[in-house]
Amino acid sequence: MKPSPRPDDPHPAINISKIPVGGGIAGAMVAAAIIVIGLIGVPITRPFLVASIVVGGLVALVRRWIVRD
């Protein structure tokens, strides 16, 4: 029988905040991989991804128009 974990014991899972990733292409690849894993693991998030891409594109267009005027 395993002893029950104490509150002070570290969690045995991987802590993503402890993995060092810089900017550039490596950071973009890690971000894309995390998004894909999230979309596969939690299918209900797919409409939110589509909505965020649409809203982000609209915001980018509005900002571009504002800067040009």
Buried (B, 14 or more C-beta within 10 A) or exposed (E): EEEEEEEEEEEEEEEEEEEEEEEEEEEEEBEEEEEEEBBEEEEEBEEEEEEEEEEEEEEEEEEEEEEEE
